[in-house]
């Protein structure tokens, strides 16, 4: 299936925003890694080990220190407690039906002091993304239709800090307020 025109450009912007927050030699879980695990490919020279999960992943991704697993994010993550230094979800959380359950699982699999890095569309992005998808056809219509929710800083802080129990909430809007970039930490 051919990717919509803007998809790879938007993905590169997300990756460039996140890559500086990945500690060298860390063990990473990328939730919603996509068919080719593009983010893990980009960081593979700097990390110890990477795992990517997605329902549409091509399990034949050939990167020496990266493994991928085809998985629907409907229940528990198939990893032991305290397995990862960093978990990333880049343009994924808005697609997850059971947001609280997945975030609790991420909290469980992170080491104490581990970091969750998220990018999600803001509430202001919804009409823009729908126009780009439904009218101009330059972003994936199926992806936009699958969005369950859009986020503000306050909504992210509520679910991540007050509900799940993460700490060190850091947030910025980027791409003209169309996206949220957020990091949180699991308490030590």
N, CA and C of each residue as an Amber inpcrd file, in Angstrom:
protein
   564
   0.8440000  -1.1820000   0.0000000   0.0000000   0.0000000   0.0000000
   0.8920000   1.2490000   0.0000000   0.6150000   2.1490000  -0.9210000
   1.4040000   3.3730000  -1.0470000   1.0200000   4.3630000   0.0540000
   2.0470000   4.9630000   0.6160000   1.8610000   5.9230000   1.6960000
   1.3930000   7.2670000   1.1410000   0.5160000   7.9340000   1.8870000
   0.0790000   9.2770000   1.5080000   1.2840000  10.2240000   1.5100000
   1.2610000  11.2190000   0.6570000   2.3850000  12.1300000   0.3970000
   3.0450000  12.6980000   1.6500000   2.2540000  13.2200000   2.5780000
   2.8210000  13.8920000   3.7480000   3.2890000  12.9530000   4.8670000
   2.8660000  11.6970000   4.8300000   3.1700000  10.7710000   5.9260000
   4.6720000  10.6610000   6.2260000   5.5450000  10.3930000   5.2460000
   6.9740000  10.2720000   5.5810000   7.5870000  11.5870000   6.0680000
   7.0990000  12.6980000   5.5940000   7.6080000  14.0070000   6.0330000
   7.2430000  14.2440000   7.4940000   5.9920000  13.9860000   7.8510000
   5.5430000  14.1490000   9.2340000   6.2930000  13.1910000  10.1700000
   6.5410000  11.9630000   9.7020000   7.2800000  10.9840000  10.5020000
   8.7090000  11.4820000  10.7750000   9.3810000  12.0340000   9.7550000
  10.7390000  12.5630000   9.9510000  10.7560000  13.6930000  10.9740000
   9.7430000  14.5710000  10.9530000   9.6530000  15.6410000  11.9550000
   9.5270000  15.0630000  13.3650000   8.6710000  14.0460000  13.5300000
   8.4970000  13.4250000  14.8490000   9.8040000  12.7890000  15.3190000
  10.4570000  12.0600000  14.4320000  11.7050000  11.3850000  14.7930000
  12.7640000  12.3980000  15.2050000  12.9080000  13.4770000  14.4500000
  13.9350000  14.4710000  14.7780000  13.6410000  15.1430000  16.1190000
  12.3930000  15.2820000  16.4800000  12.0020000  15.8760000  17.7570000
  12.3770000  14.9450000  18.9170000  12.2650000  13.6520000  18.7140000
  12.4080000  12.6690000  19.7860000  13.8450000  12.1850000  19.9800000
  14.5910000  12.0810000  18.9360000  15.8940000  11.4060000  18.9700000
  16.8520000  11.9910000  20.0130000  16.7990000  13.2730000  20.2560000
  17.6850000  13.9130000  21.2370000  17.3710000  13.4790000  22.6710000
  16.2070000  12.8840000  22.9010000  15.7890000  12.4830000  24.2420000
  16.0880000  11.0100000  24.5450000  16.7850000  10.3470000  23.6350000
  17.0880000   8.9310000  23.8170000  18.5010000   8.7930000  24.3850000
  18.6370000   8.2950000  25.6120000  19.9750000   8.1120000  26.1850000
  20.7710000   7.0500000  25.4140000  22.0560000   7.2730000  25.2670000
  22.9390000   6.3090000  24.5950000  22.8990000   4.9800000  25.3370000
  22.9820000   3.9000000  24.5920000  23.0360000   2.5250000  25.1150000
  21.7970000   2.1320000  25.9150000  20.6570000   2.7270000  25.6290000
  19.4300000   2.3840000  26.3480000  18.7000000   1.2360000  25.6530000
  17.7740000   0.6460000  26.3920000  16.8900000  -0.3850000  25.8580000
  15.5340000   0.2830000  25.6650000  15.0350000   0.2420000  24.4180000
  13.8500000   1.0090000  24.0210000  12.7270000   0.0940000  23.5420000
  11.5010000   0.4860000  23.8820000  10.3020000  -0.1190000  23.3150000
   9.5860000   0.9740000  22.5340000   9.3640000   0.7420000  21.2410000
   8.6160000   1.6830000  20.4060000   7.2540000   1.0730000  20.1270000
   6.2320000   1.6250000  20.7560000   4.8660000   1.1290000  20.5970000
   4.2410000   1.8170000  19.3930000   3.7390000   0.9950000  18.4610000
   3.2050000   1.5340000  17.2140000   4.3390000   1.8790000  16.2660000
   5.3020000   0.9830000  16.1430000   6.5370000   1.2450000  15.3920000
   6.3320000   1.3510000  13.8840000   5.1740000   0.9460000  13.3850000
   4.9180000   1.0100000  11.9470000   5.5090000  -0.1810000  11.2100000
   5.2270000  -0.2590000   9.9320000   5.6580000  -1.3960000   9.1160000
   7.1660000  -1.6380000   9.1470000   7.9410000  -0.6020000   9.0310000
   9.3930000  -0.7290000   8.8690000  10.1940000  -0.2940000  10.0900000
   9.5270000  -0.0070000  11.2040000  10.2060000   0.4040000  12.4400000
  11.1790000   1.5580000  12.1680000  10.6970000   2.5960000  11.4970000
  11.5360000   3.7170000  11.0530000  12.2650000   4.3980000  12.2070000
  11.5920000   4.6230000  13.3280000  12.2470000   5.2820000  14.4530000
  13.3730000   4.4120000  14.9980000  13.1130000   3.1290000  15.1830000
  14.1480000   2.2340000  15.7040000  15.3270000   2.1310000  14.7330000
  15.0510000   2.1620000  13.4520000  16.1480000   2.1820000  12.4760000
  17.0040000   3.4340000  12.6580000  16.3590000   4.5650000  12.9020000
  17.0790000   5.8310000  13.0540000  17.9530000   5.8470000  14.3040000
  17.5090000   5.2270000  15.3900000  18.2730000   5.2730000  16.6430000
  19.1230000   4.0320000  16.8830000  19.0210000   3.0280000  16.0470000
  19.7250000   1.7590000  16.2980000  21.2300000   1.9060000  16.5160000
  21.9360000   2.8290000  15.8620000  23.3760000   2.9390000  16.1340000
  23.6930000   3.4310000  17.5520000  22.7210000   4.0300000  18.2320000
  22.9660000   4.6640000  19.5220000  22.4290000   3.8800000  20.7110000
  21.5770000   2.8970000  20.4570000  20.9290000   2.1820000  21.5550000
  21.5500000   0.8010000  21.7490000  21.3210000   0.2440000  22.9230000
  21.7790000  -1.1170000  23.1850000  20.8700000  -2.1110000  22.4670000
  19.5540000  -1.9050000  22.6560000  18.5840000  -2.8330000  22.0930000
  17.2560000  -2.1140000  21.8940000  16.5300000  -2.4770000  20.8460000
  15.2260000  -1.8870000  20.5840000  14.2030000  -2.9420000  20.2490000
  12.9910000  -2.7210000  20.7250000  11.8660000  -3.6030000  20.4240000
  10.7570000  -2.7450000  19.8580000  10.1500000  -3.1960000  18.7690000
   9.0380000  -2.4780000  18.1710000   7.8180000  -3.3710000  18.1110000
   6.6640000  -2.8150000  18.4990000   5.4070000  -3.5560000  18.4080000
   4.3960000  -2.7390000  17.6180000   3.6510000  -3.4470000  16.7790000
   2.6070000  -2.8110000  15.9730000   1.8040000  -3.9310000  15.3300000
   0.5200000  -3.7070000  15.1040000  -0.2920000  -4.7360000  14.4490000
   0.0540000  -4.8690000  12.9700000   0.7050000  -3.8410000  12.4090000
   1.0120000  -3.8920000  10.9810000   2.5110000  -3.9930000  10.6930000
   3.3130000  -4.3440000  11.7050000   4.7540000  -4.3910000  11.5180000
   5.1570000  -5.5240000  10.5690000   6.1630000  -5.2530000   9.7700000
   6.7820000  -6.2660000   8.9250000   7.8280000  -6.9480000   9.8040000
   7.5560000  -8.1810000  10.2120000   8.4570000  -8.8510000  11.1530000
   9.7870000  -9.2350000  10.5130000  10.0040000  -8.8930000   9.2790000
  11.2720000  -9.1800000   8.6160000  12.2170000  -7.9880000   8.6450000
  11.9830000  -7.0250000   9.5040000  12.8860000  -5.8860000   9.6380000
  14.2450000  -6.4290000  10.0500000  15.2840000  -6.1000000   9.2760000
  16.6180000  -6.6440000   9.5140000  17.5510000  -5.5790000  10.0790000
  17.5420000  -5.4420000  11.3980000  18.4270000  -4.5270000  12.1040000
  19.0280000  -5.3530000  13.2440000  20.3610000  -5.4150000  13.3500000
  20.9780000  -6.3330000  14.3190000  20.4940000  -6.1920000  15.7640000
  20.3210000  -4.9900000  16.2780000  19.9470000  -4.8240000  17.6830000
  18.4720000  -4.4470000  17.8730000  17.6520000  -4.7220000  16.8490000
  16.2240000  -4.3840000  16.9130000  15.3900000  -5.6150000  16.5810000
  14.3600000  -5.8350000  17.3900000  13.3980000  -6.8980000  17.1120000
  12.0060000  -6.2930000  17.0320000  11.1970000  -6.8500000  16.1540000
   9.8290000  -6.3750000  16.0270000   8.8630000  -7.5220000  16.3010000
   7.6800000  -7.1490000  16.7460000   6.6620000  -8.1270000  17.0860000
   5.3170000  -7.6110000  16.6070000   4.6110000  -8.4430000  15.8620000
   3.2720000  -8.0580000  15.4220000   2.3240000  -8.2450000  16.6030000
   1.6530000  -7.1580000  16.9850000   0.8460000  -7.1730000  18.1970000
  -0.2470000  -6.1150000  18.1160000  -1.4670000  -6.5130000  18.4640000
  -2.5590000  -5.5480000  18.6180000  -2.5200000  -5.0190000  20.0470000
  -2.6180000  -3.7270000  20.1960000  -2.5200000  -3.1100000  21.5230000
  -3.8890000  -3.0770000  22.1930000  -4.3440000  -4.2380000  22.6000000
  -5.6630000  -4.3490000  23.2170000  -5.5900000  -4.7820000  24.6670000
  -4.4550000  -5.3230000  25.0820000  -4.3620000  -5.8290000  26.4490000
  -2.9530000  -5.6090000  26.9800000  -2.4490000  -6.5760000  27.7260000
  -1.1460000  -6.4480000  28.3540000  -0.0100000  -6.5180000  27.3390000
   1.0670000  -5.8330000  27.6450000   2.2810000  -5.9140000  26.8350000
   3.0430000  -7.1820000  27.2160000   3.5950000  -7.9180000  26.2410000
   4.2480000  -9.1990000  26.5300000   5.7090000  -9.0480000  26.9850000
   5.9330000  -8.1650000  27.9530000   7.2790000  -7.9160000  28.4610000
   7.2420000  -7.9230000  29.9840000   8.3650000  -8.2900000  30.5760000
   8.4780000  -8.3350000  32.0360000   8.4730000  -6.9330000  32.6320000
   8.1430000  -6.8520000  33.8960000   8.2310000  -5.5890000  34.6330000
   9.6480000  -5.0230000  34.5060000   9.7420000  -3.7130000  34.4700000
  11.0320000  -3.0020000  34.5020000  11.9950000  -3.4800000  33.4140000
  11.5050000  -3.6010000  32.1800000  12.3160000  -4.0950000  31.0600000
  12.9590000  -3.0010000  30.2160000  12.4350000  -1.7720000  30.2380000
  12.8690000  -0.7560000  29.2820000  13.2770000   0.5500000  29.9530000
  14.3220000   1.1700000  29.3990000  14.7740000   2.4850000  29.8460000
  13.8790000   3.5850000  29.2830000  13.4040000   3.3710000  28.0500000
  12.5830000   4.3620000  27.3410000  11.4780000   3.6310000  26.5860000
  10.2840000   4.1940000  26.6290000   9.1820000   3.7440000  25.7700000
   8.7590000   4.9460000  24.9420000   8.5990000   4.7270000  23.6380000
   8.1240000   5.7970000  22.7580000   6.7800000   5.4070000  22.1550000
   5.9370000   6.4230000  21.9790000   4.6650000   6.2920000  21.2650000
   4.5550000   7.5360000  20.3930000   4.9050000   7.4050000  19.1340000
   4.9460000   8.5450000  18.2270000   3.7300000   8.5010000  17.3140000
   2.7850000   9.4040000  17.5680000   1.5310000   9.4530000  16.8110000
   0.7750000   8.1360000  16.9150000   0.6440000   7.6290000  18.1430000
   0.0020000   6.3340000  18.3810000  -1.1280000   6.4220000  19.4060000
  -0.9150000   7.1240000  20.5110000  -1.8780000   7.1130000  21.6110000
  -3.2860000   7.5140000  21.1630000  -3.3740000   8.4030000  20.1970000
  -4.6890000   8.8450000  19.7200000  -5.4760000   7.7310000  19.0290000
  -4.7900000   6.6280000  18.6740000  -5.4380000   5.4830000  18.0140000
  -5.8470000   4.3850000  18.9960000  -5.4030000   4.4660000  20.2310000
  -5.5980000   3.3970000  21.2120000  -6.9690000   3.5240000  21.8660000
  -7.7360000   2.4560000  21.7850000  -9.0770000   2.4390000  22.3850000
  -8.9980000   2.5310000  23.9090000  -8.1780000   1.6660000  24.5160000
  -8.0700000   1.5980000  25.9810000  -6.8040000   2.3290000  26.4290000
  -6.8550000   3.6270000  26.3430000  -5.7200000   4.5070000  26.6380000
  -5.1330000   4.2550000  28.0280000  -5.9660000   4.2130000  29.0420000
  -5.4900000   4.0680000  30.4210000  -4.8040000   2.7140000  30.6320000
  -5.3450000   1.6590000  30.0620000  -4.7640000   0.3210000  30.2180000
  -3.3720000   0.2530000  29.5990000  -3.2070000   0.7820000  28.4010000
  -1.8980000   0.7490000  27.7370000  -0.8950000   1.6090000  28.4920000
  -1.3040000   2.7850000  28.9470000  -0.3840000   3.6420000  29.6950000
   0.0380000   2.9910000  31.0170000  -0.8660000   2.2670000  31.6640000
  -0.5130000   1.5300000  32.8870000   0.5000000   0.4290000  32.5740000
   0.3220000  -0.2340000  31.4430000   1.2700000  -1.2690000  31.0260000
   2.6480000  -0.6680000  30.7230000   2.6630000   0.4890000  30.1030000
   3.9400000   1.1670000  29.8330000   4.6310000   1.4900000  31.1540000
   3.8770000   2.0030000  32.1040000   4.4290000   2.3120000  33.4220000
   5.0470000   1.0500000  34.0330000   4.3740000  -0.0740000  33.9050000
   4.8480000  -1.3490000  34.4550000   6.1630000  -1.7970000  33.8240000
   6.2980000  -1.6760000  32.4960000   7.4890000  -2.2110000  31.8140000
   8.6870000  -1.2640000  31.8580000   8.4760000  -0.0200000  32.2740000
   9.6030000   0.9140000  32.4090000  10.3820000   0.6350000  33.6890000
  11.7060000   0.8160000  33.6160000  12.5350000   0.7390000  34.8210000
  12.2420000   1.9650000  35.6780000  12.4770000   1.9020000  36.9890000
  12.3630000   3.1210000  37.8020000  13.2990000   4.1960000  37.2420000
  12.7790000   5.3860000  37.0460000  13.5370000   6.4600000  36.4110000
  13.4500000   6.4300000  34.8880000  12.7490000   5.4260000  34.3310000
  12.5830000   5.3180000  32.8800000  11.6530000   6.3830000  32.3410000
  11.7670000   6.6260000  31.0500000  11.0540000   7.7450000  30.4320000
  10.0810000   7.2630000  29.3520000   8.9060000   7.8680000  29.3360000
   7.9310000   7.6990000  28.2550000   7.9580000   8.9690000  27.4200000
   8.0850000   8.8000000  26.1070000   8.0970000   9.9220000  25.1700000
   6.9160000   9.7550000  24.2200000   6.0800000  10.7860000  24.1570000
   4.8470000  10.7210000  23.3550000   4.7680000  11.9200000  22.4160000
   4.3120000  11.6590000  21.1970000   3.8050000  12.7290000  20.3400000
   2.3730000  12.3580000  19.9840000   1.4770000  13.3390000  20.0840000
   0.0670000  13.1430000  19.7470000  -0.4680000  14.4320000  19.1430000
  -1.4730000  14.3360000  18.2660000  -2.0310000  15.5600000  17.6920000
  -2.7980000  16.3760000  18.7300000  -2.7360000  17.6660000  18.5770000
  -3.4650000  18.5590000  19.4820000  -4.9070000  18.7110000  19.0070000
  -5.7370000  19.2740000  19.8670000  -7.1350000  19.5090000  19.5090000
  -7.2430000  20.4490000  18.3130000  -6.2550000  21.3270000  18.1350000
  -6.2830000  22.2790000  17.0340000  -5.9310000  21.6240000  15.7010000
  -5.3690000  20.4150000  15.7590000  -4.9790000  19.7150000  14.5390000
  -6.1540000  19.0160000  13.8570000  -7.1910000  18.7050000  14.6070000
  -8.2800000  17.9010000  14.0480000  -8.8490000  18.4670000  12.7460000
  -9.2880000  19.7110000  12.6880000  -9.8530000  20.1940000  11.4190000
  -8.8060000  20.2530000  10.2980000  -7.5700000  20.5480000  10.6490000
  -6.5010000  20.6130000   9.6380000  -6.2290000  19.2210000   9.0800000
  -6.0710000  18.2410000   9.9620000  -5.8080000  16.8730000   9.5050000
  -6.9670000  16.3160000   8.6820000  -8.1890000  16.6050000   9.1120000
  -9.3410000  16.1290000   8.3450000  -9.3810000  16.7680000   6.9600000
  -9.0560000  18.0420000   6.8470000  -8.9990000  18.7060000   5.5490000
  -7.9050000  18.0760000   4.6670000  -6.7100000  17.8660000   5.2480000
  -5.6040000  17.2760000   4.4940000  -5.9120000  15.8500000   4.0410000
  -6.6640000  15.1220000   4.8620000  -6.9910000  13.7290000   4.5350000
  -8.1850000  13.6060000   3.5940000  -9.2930000  14.2610000   3.9490000
 -10.5420000  14.0450000   3.2220000 -10.6610000  14.8790000   1.9550000
 -10.0820000  16.0730000   1.9700000 -10.2030000  16.9550000   0.8020000
  -8.9750000  16.8980000  -0.1110000  -7.7900000  17.0880000   0.4780000
  -6.5700000  17.1320000  -0.3380000  -5.9540000  15.7570000  -0.5770000
  -6.3030000  14.7900000   0.2730000  -5.8110000  13.4060000   0.1380000
  -4.2890000  13.3020000   0.2310000  -3.6610000  14.1410000   1.0780000
  -2.2010000  14.0780000   1.1940000  -1.7390000  13.5060000   2.5350000
  -2.6640000  13.1820000   3.4160000  -2.3790000  12.3500000   4.5760000
  -3.4040000  11.2080000   4.5590000  -3.0780000  10.1380000   5.2520000
  -3.8970000   8.9340000   5.2050000  -5.2870000   9.1640000   5.7980000
  -6.2980000   8.9710000   4.9830000  -7.6800000   9.1030000   5.4300000
  -8.0090000   8.0530000   6.4890000  -7.5420000   6.8320000   6.2950000
  -7.8020000   5.7530000   7.2590000  -7.1810000   6.0750000   8.6220000
  -5.9870000   6.6270000   8.6160000  -5.3240000   6.9860000   9.8810000
  -6.1230000   8.0660000  10.6220000  -6.5840000   9.0760000   9.9050000
  -7.3200000  10.1680000  10.5400000  -8.6800000   9.6770000  11.0520000
  -9.3480000   8.8340000  10.2880000 -10.6320000   8.2660000  10.7310000
 -10.4790000   7.4400000  12.0060000  -9.2780000   6.8560000  12.1870000
  -9.0240000   5.9890000  13.3410000  -8.7000000   6.7660000  14.6180000
  -8.5300000   8.0810000  14.5410000  -8.2390000   8.8630000  15.7480000
  -9.4170000   8.7730000  16.7160000  -9.1190000   8.3690000  17.9330000
 -10.1490000   8.2580000  18.9820000 -10.2800000   9.5600000  19.7590000
  -9.1740000  10.3370000  19.8020000  -9.1690000  11.5790000  20.5750000
  -8.0110000  12.4670000  20.1450000  -8.1080000  13.7290000  20.5150000
  -7.0500000  14.7240000  20.3150000  -6.7310000  15.2930000  21.7000000
  -5.5420000  15.8820000  21.8480000  -5.0650000  16.2240000  23.1850000
  -4.6860000  17.6910000  23.3470000  -4.8430000  18.1340000  24.5920000
  -4.2790000  19.4060000  25.0520000  -3.2120000  19.0390000  26.0880000
  -2.4270000  20.0100000  26.4670000  -1.4280000  19.8140000  27.5260000
  -2.1070000  19.3120000  28.7960000  -3.2260000  19.9260000  29.1490000
  -3.9390000  19.5880000  30.3770000  -4.4640000  18.1550000  30.3500000
  -4.9880000  17.7300000  29.2160000  -5.5190000  16.3750000  29.0980000
  -4.3940000  15.3420000  29.2400000  -3.2470000  15.6230000  28.6270000
  -2.1080000  14.7140000  28.7660000  -1.6250000  14.6540000  30.2140000
  -1.5290000  15.8040000  30.8490000  -1.0650000  15.8330000  32.2320000
  -2.0190000  15.0600000  33.1410000  -3.2980000  15.2030000  32.9220000
  -4.2850000  14.5090000  33.7500000  -4.1260000  12.9890000  33.6430000
  -4.0750000  12.4530000  32.4250000  -3.9940000  10.9970000  32.2650000
  -2.6290000  10.4610000  32.6950000  -1.5480000  11.1560000  32.3340000
  -0.2040000  10.6380000  32.6030000   0.2180000  10.7880000  34.0620000
  -0.0540000  11.9360000  34.6510000   0.4290000  12.2140000  36.0040000
  -0.6130000  11.8280000  37.0530000  -1.8080000  12.3770000  36.9490000
  -2.8110000  12.1540000  37.9950000  -3.4010000  10.7500000  37.9530000
  -3.6370000  10.2180000  36.7570000  -4.2630000   8.8940000  36.6600000
  -3.2400000   7.7680000  36.7380000  -2.1780000   7.8310000  35.9420000
  -1.2170000   6.7240000  35.8620000  -0.1220000   6.8350000  36.9190000
   0.3040000   8.0420000  37.2520000   1.3060000   8.2030000  38.3000000
   2.7090000   8.5270000  37.8290000   2.8510000   8.9370000  36.5600000
   4.1550000   9.3840000  36.0850000   4.5200000  10.7060000  36.7620000
   5.8000000  11.0580000  36.7180000   6.2840000  12.3160000  37.2860000
   7.0750000  13.0720000  36.2160000   7.6070000  14.2150000  36.5950000
   8.4690000  15.0300000  35.7190000   7.8180000  15.2980000  34.3530000
   6.5800000  15.7310000  34.3750000   5.8330000  16.0410000  33.1580000
   6.4710000  17.2300000  32.4420000   6.8940000  17.0100000  31.2050000
   7.4240000  18.0890000  30.3640000   6.6430000  18.0770000  29.0580000
   6.2280000  19.2480000  28.6070000   5.3410000  19.3440000  27.4420000
   5.6900000  20.5540000  26.5950000   5.5680000  20.3850000  25.2960000
   5.6810000  21.4870000  24.3230000   4.7530000  21.1840000  23.1570000
   4.1660000  22.2340000  22.6250000   3.4820000  22.0990000  21.3420000
   4.5260000  22.3070000  20.2640000   4.3580000  21.6360000  19.1230000
   5.2570000  21.8510000  17.9920000   4.4640000  21.7530000  16.7020000
   5.1040000  22.0600000  15.6030000   4.4390000  22.1310000  14.2980000
   3.2190000  23.0520000  14.3620000   3.4830000  24.2910000  14.7680000
   2.4400000  25.3280000  14.8360000   1.2600000  24.9210000  15.7200000
   1.5370000  24.3230000  16.8440000   0.5330000  23.8870000  17.8200000
  -0.3190000  22.7120000  17.3290000   0.0890000  22.0780000  16.2510000
  -0.6760000  20.9460000  15.7250000  -0.3620000  19.6440000  16.4560000
   0.8010000  19.5770000  17.1220000   1.2180000  18.3650000  17.8200000
   1.6850000  18.6700000  19.2270000   1.5240000  17.6750000  20.0890000
   2.0350000  17.7090000  21.4520000   3.2890000  16.8420000  21.5090000
   4.3060000  17.3310000  22.1850000   5.4950000  16.5350000  22.5030000
   5.5650000  16.4810000  24.0190000   5.6160000  15.2750000  24.5750000
   5.5370000  15.1300000  26.0200000   6.4890000  14.0430000  26.4880000
   7.1780000  14.3160000  27.6090000   7.9590000  13.2890000  28.2820000
   7.5230000  13.2230000  29.7440000   7.5080000  12.0110000  30.2680000
   7.2230000  11.7640000  31.6820000   8.1570000  10.6630000  32.1670000
   8.3050000  10.5790000  33.4800000   9.2440000   9.6330000  34.0720000
   8.5150000   8.7460000  35.0850000   8.9500000   7.4990000  35.1610000
   8.4560000   6.5920000  36.2030000   9.2720000   6.8810000  37.4520000
   8.6240000   7.0460000  38.5800000   9.3210000   7.3470000  39.8400000
  10.3570000   6.2840000  40.1640000  11.4320000   6.7410000  40.8060000
  12.5120000   5.8190000  41.2110000  12.1530000   5.1190000  42.4980000
